[in-house]
């Protein structure tokens, strides 16, 4: 296949999409702070190897599964039957993914060098056998499949490079040098990648250490020992190959204790005793809104007062939308945060 076959005169690939997939991509451009072309290039590079629409790759997996079910002599004696089974599987996958699908719009997307080489230099990479010489049709199927994934799975696709680097550091016992969206450098002994209870977002959990002096990196403030950072809050993840330091059993116990007590989203904050008054409607909201809800107990003297042992960040995040149906009694620091946010909102209407 020629290098630019399937591309227009401006060296862009035409990709037909449904309105639903296009909307998911536009939303993810905002969620992941990426331009449309950058996001689509990342999806192609990071997802094609595991996508169901990559028919030739899935058939290789299917052949390997069949091979594990039979001995060598059984495969040799029943090869025509096995070939027929694989052929039926190929027909099934082609019908699901490679047939022409309806689309609502077309995008012209500039592809980077890696993606272009993937789609033009290796016939198997864009499934020429099943999609014909139509790389745009294969990319259409790939994007449509990506759009059907839940958010946390799409996050895995976009941050695949970060996840691979983190897992490599965990397996090898290396320290990570992180750069967050605020421009702060963090040295971390990685423990694991975890998701919140509702599997919404991915967090890197680990044990913070003082940065190596050779990095000329100084943190703005002393970090908590146990850190939890959302992957979307990171802009760079690098392994310090000169710095080998695995999580110790003591640190592992401390990390797990913090995770159990605070939850992965708020593990880096201090737990406080918090008292909040809830109206009847506020109690209904508290009983029905489960996402990031802090565990609380009712005051013995007043059923409208709830006591919480959680971070102020979690209480603020959860109760700020309750408006007049929730009122912080203490601590004063949290009460002042609510006042400031509500006052700023009120000012915008004056």
C-alpha positions in Angstrom: 0.0 0.0 0.0 1.4 3.4 -0.9 2.3 5.7 1.9 -0.5 8.3 1.4 -3.2 6.1 0.1 -6.5 6.9 1.9 -5.3 10.4 2.7 -6.4 13.6 1.0 -4.2 16.3 -0.6 -3.5 17.9 2.8 -2.3 14.5 4.1 -5.4 14.2 6.4 -7.4 11.0 6.9 -11.2 11.2 6.4 -13.0 9.4 9.3 -16.8 8.9 9.3 -18.4 8.9 12.7 -21.8 8.7 14.3 -23.0 11.7 16.2 -22.6 9.8 19.5 -19.0 8.9 19.0 -18.2 12.5 17.9 -19.8 13.8 21.1 -17.8 11.4 23.2 -14.6 12.5 21.5 -15.4 16.2 22.0 -16.2 15.6 25.7 -12.9 13.7 26.1 -11.0 16.5 24.5 -12.1 18.7 27.4 -11.8 15.9 30.0 -8.2 15.1 29.0 -7.2 18.6 27.9 -6.2 17.5 24.4 -6.9 18.7 20.9 -9.1 16.5 18.7 -6.3 15.3 16.4 -4.0 14.6 19.4 -6.7 12.6 21.2 -7.6 10.5 18.1 -3.9 9.8 17.5 -3.6 8.6 21.1 -6.6 6.4 20.8 -5.3 4.7 17.6 -1.8 4.1 19.0 -2.9 3.0 22.5 -6.1 1.0 21.7 -5.6 -0.8 18.4 -3.8 -3.8 20.0 -6.6 -4.6 22.4 -9.7 -3.4 20.3 -12.2 -6.0 19.3 -12.3 -4.4 15.8 -8.7 -5.4 15.2 -9.8 -8.6 13.7 -6.5 -10.1 12.7 -5.2 -9.6 16.2 -8.3 -11.0 17.8 -8.1 -14.1 15.5 -4.5 -14.7 16.7 -5.8 -14.7 20.3 -8.6 -17.0 19.3 -6.2 -19.5 17.6 -4.0 -19.5 20.7 -7.0 -20.2 22.9 -7.9 -23.2 20.6 -4.3 -24.4 20.7 -4.4 -24.4 24.5 -7.5 -26.7 24.4 -5.9 -29.4 22.3 -2.7 -31.4 22.2 -0.4 -31.1 19.1 -1.6 -34.4 17.7 -5.3 -33.4 18.2 -4.7 -30.2 16.3 -2.8 -32.0 13.5 -5.6 -34.6 13.1 -8.4 -32.1 13.3 -6.9 -29.1 11.4 -9.7 -28.8 8.8 -12.2 -28.6 11.6 -10.2 -26.0 13.5 -9.7 -24.0 10.3 -13.4 -24.0 9.8 -14.0 -22.8 13.4 -11.5 -19.9 12.9 -13.1 -19.0 9.6 -16.5 -18.8 11.2 -15.1 -16.6 13.9 -13.5 -14.3 11.2 -16.8 -14.0 9.5 -18.5 -13.2 12.7 -16.0 -10.4 13.6 -16.0 -9.0 10.1 -19.8 -8.8 10.2 -19.7 -7.0 13.5 -16.9 -4.5 12.8 -15.8 -4.4 9.1 -19.1 -4.0 7.3 -20.0 -0.5 6.2 -21.7 1.4 9.0 -23.9 4.4 8.9 -22.3 7.7 9.9 -23.6 11.2 10.7 -20.5 13.2 9.9 -16.9 13.1 8.6 -13.8 14.5 10.2 -10.6 15.3 8.4 -7.8 14.4 10.9 -4.1 15.0 10.7 -2.2 11.9 11.8 1.2 11.9 13.4 4.1 10.0 12.0 3.7 7.0 14.2 0.0 6.5 13.4 0.6 7.1 9.7 3.3 4.5 9.6 1.0 2.1 11.5 -1.8 2.6 9.0 0.2 2.6 5.8 3.3 0.5 6.2 1.9 -2.6 8.0 -1.1 -4.2 6.4 -2.0 -6.1 9.5 -2.0 -3.0 11.7 -5.0 -1.5 10.0 -6.6 -4.8 9.0 -6.4 -4.5 5.2 -7.6 -8.1 4.8 -10.9 -7.3 6.4 -11.4 -3.6 5.8 -9.8 -3.4 2.4 -7.6 -0.4 1.5 -9.7 1.8 3.7 -7.7 2.9 6.8 -10.4 5.5 7.5 -13.0 2.7 7.8 -10.9 0.8 10.3 -10.2 4.0 12.3 -14.0 4.6 12.3 -14.6 1.2 13.9 -11.8 1.8 16.4 -13.2 5.2 17.5 -16.8 3.9 17.6 -15.7 1.0 19.8 -13.7 3.4 22.1 -16.7 5.6 22.4 -18.7 2.7 23.9 -16.2 2.2 26.7 -17.0 3.5 30.2 -15.1 6.6 31.2 -12.5 4.8 33.4 -11.7 2.5 30.5 -11.3 5.4 28.1 -9.0 7.0 30.7 -6.9 3.8 30.6 -6.5 4.2 26.9 -5.5 7.8 27.0 -3.0 7.4 29.8 -1.7 4.0 28.7 1.9 5.4 28.5 1.7 6.7 32.1 0.2 3.4 33.3 2.8 1.3 31.6 5.6 3.4 33.1 4.1 3.3 36.5 3.6 -0.5 36.4 7.2 -0.9 35.2 8.5 1.1 38.1 6.3 -0.9 40.6 7.6 -4.2 39.1 11.2 -3.1 39.1 11.3 -1.2 42.4 12.1 2.2 41.0 11.2 5.7 42.2 9.1 7.9 40.0 9.6 11.5 39.2 6.2 13.2 38.7 5.2 16.6 37.3 1.6 17.7 38.1 -0.6 20.2 36.3 0.4 22.9 38.8 4.1 22.5 37.8 5.1 20.8 41.0 7.7 17.9 41.0 7.1 14.9 43.2 9.3 11.9 44.0 7.2 8.9 44.8 7.7 5.2 45.5 4.7 3.8 43.6 2.5 1.3 45.3 -0.4 0.7 42.8 -2.9 2.3 40.5 -6.4 2.2 42.0 -9.9 3.4 41.0 -12.4 5.1 43.3 -15.3 3.0 44.6 -17.5 3.7 41.5 -14.6 3.1 39.1 -14.7 6.6 37.7 -11.1 7.7 37.8 -7.6 6.2 38.2 -5.3 7.3 41.0 -1.6 6.6 41.5 -1.0 5.7 45.1 2.4 5.6 46.7 4.8 6.8 49.4 6.4 10.3 49.0 10.1 10.8 49.5 12.4 13.7 49.4 13.4 14.4 45.8 17.0 13.4 44.9 19.3 16.4 45.2 20.6 15.9 41.7 17.2 16.7 40.3 17.3 20.3 41.6 13.7 19.8 42.7 12.3 21.3 45.8 8.7 20.8 46.8 6.7 23.9 47.8 5.7 22.2 51.1 6.2 19.0 52.9 4.0 16.4 51.3 2.1 13.7 53.2 3.8 10.4 53.5 1.0 8.6 51.6 0.0 10.3 48.4 -2.9 9.7 45.9 -2.8 11.5 42.6 -5.3 11.3 39.8 -3.6 10.4 36.6 -5.4 13.3 34.8 -3.5 15.6 37.2 -0.1 14.5 35.9 1.7 15.9 32.9 4.9 13.8 33.1 5.8 10.4 34.7 9.5 9.4 34.5 11.4 6.5 36.2 14.4 7.4 38.2 16.6 4.5 37.0 19.4 5.6 39.3 17.1 5.5 42.4 15.9 2.0 43.4 13.6 1.9 46.4 10.6 -0.4 46.8 7.7 0.0 49.2 8.6 -1.5 52.6 6.1 -3.8 54.5 5.7 -0.9 57.1 4.9 1.6 54.3 2.5 -0.9 52.7 0.6 -1.2 56.0 0.4 2.5 56.4 -0.8 3.0 52.8 -3.5 0.4 53.1 -4.6 1.9 56.5 -4.9 5.3 54.9 -6.8 4.0 51.9 -9.3 2.1 54.1 -9.8 5.1 56.4 -10.1 7.9 53.8 -10.7 6.4 50.4 -8.3 6.7 47.5 -9.7 10.1 46.4 -8.9 11.8 49.7 -6.0 9.8 51.0 -3.6 12.7 51.0 -5.7 14.9 53.3 -6.0 14.9 57.1 -9.1 13.3 58.7 -11.1 15.8 60.7 -14.2 15.5 63.0 -16.9 17.3 61.1 -20.5 18.1 62.2 -23.1 19.1 59.7 -26.8 19.9 60.0 -29.1 18.6 57.3 -32.6 19.6 56.5 -35.2 16.9 55.7 -34.4 17.4 52.0 -30.7 17.3 52.8 -31.2 13.9 54.5 -33.0 12.6 51.4 -30.1 13.8 49.3 -27.5 12.2 51.6 -29.4 8.9 51.5 -29.6 8.9 47.7 -26.4 10.4 46.5 -23.8 7.7 46.9 -20.8 9.0 44.9 -18.0 10.2 47.3 -20.5 10.2 50.2 -18.6 10.2 53.6 -19.8 7.8 56.2 -21.7 9.6 59.0 -23.6 8.9 62.2 -26.5 10.8 63.6 -26.2 12.9 66.7 -28.0 11.3 69.7 -29.8 14.5 70.6 -30.7 15.8 67.1 -31.5 13.6 64.1 -30.7 16.4 61.8 -27.1 16.7 62.9 -24.6 14.2 61.4 -21.0 13.5 62.6 -18.3 12.6 60.1 -14.7 11.5 60.3 -13.3 12.4 56.9 -11.2 14.9 55.2 -12.5 18.5 54.8 -11.9 18.1 51.1 -14.3 15.2 50.9 -17.0 17.0 53.0 -16.7 20.1 50.8 -16.8 18.2 47.6 -19.9 16.2 48.6 -22.0 18.7 50.5 -21.3 22.0 48.5 -24.1 21.1 46.1 -26.7 20.7 48.9 -27.0 24.5 49.3 -29.5 25.5 52.0 -30.1 21.9 52.9 -26.6 21.5 54.6 -25.0 23.7 57.1 -21.5 23.2 58.6 -21.4 23.5 62.4 -17.7 22.8 62.8 -14.8 23.0 62.1 -14.6 26.7 61.4 -12.1 26.2 58.5 -14.6 24.1 56.6 -17.4 26.5 57.4 -15.4 29.4 56.0 -14.7 27.5 52.8 -18.5 27.0 52.3 -19.1 30.7 53.1 -16.4 31.8 50.6 -17.8 29.7 47.8 -21.4 30.7 48.3 -20.5 34.4 48.6 -18.5 34.3 45.3 -21.5 32.6 43.7 -23.8 35.3 45.1 -21.5 38.1 43.9 -21.7 36.9 40.3 -25.5 37.6 40.4 -25.2 41.2 41.7 
